[in-house]
Amino acid sequence: MPTWLEAGLWGLLGGGALVLGALVAWFLRVPQVVVASVMAFGSGVLISAVAFDLMAEAAETGGLVPTALGFLGGAVTYLGANALLARRGARHRKRSGDQQPSEDQQQGSGAAIAVGALLDGVPESVVLGVGLLGGGAVSLPVLAAVFISNVPEGLSSAAGMKRSGRSAGYVFGVWGGIAVLSGLSALVGYVALGSAPPEAIAVITAVAAGAILTMIADTMIPEAFERTRTWTGLITALGFLLAFAIELA
């Protein structure tokens, strides 16, 4: 199988977890405390992947200063884009309760939520594609982190979309589209950076890491804490420990 196609398929697999979560939310009534617990667990898994896979590798390849600048650049870029989308109705796109506005309540919020979901997923997918450069293999801890965190993201957000009155066509159109675009992002990340120097790849990896960590703090942890409260830290730590164990295996 061509490596570029493999990159796309890994990205599609990671994005497909969003569809899986949406299917569960649409057809089953999952208690919000369960959604929040899985969200906290997924946050811990992603934090571990950011620290031990993305940032460690970027710093080793590109050096501390370029890695730090890329990391902060990714965080600031995500923060700015997320703030813009929040003003258009996508602030609570990962919430499973009644926080998401309907289209009647805020015109254009449906499109903003869809774009916000894409904003959350693209950095993860690009990293999966970049990991295959130079004849490498996809990082199992990163893939596990993306998949484990995407299931509760899709579940929580789809539950909120359903509560706000959005149709099944909209919900699965959004998540199916995001899954396909995740695959394309991984594919493009591999193709576009195939001839890039290792230092440039390190900076781009750091940019993605900054965006992912900011996304966790801005959108995943708040949803988790709303229901799990004092248990949030412990559940997140368990997710971190699992990913760390995968890294050492």
Secondary structure, DSSP 8 states (H G I E B T S, - for coil): --HHHHHHHHHHHHHHHHHHHHHHHHHS---HHHHHHHHHHHHHHHHHHIIIIIIHHHHHHH-HHHHHHHHHHHHHHHHHHHHHHIIIIITTTT--SS-S--TTTSTTHHHHHHHHHHHHHHHHHHHHHHTTGGG----HHHHHHHHHHHHHHHHHHHHHHHHTT--HHHHHHHHHHHHHHHHHHHHHHHHHTTTS-HHHHHHHHHHHHHHHHHHIIIIIHHHHHHHHGGGHHHHHHHHHHHHHHHHH-
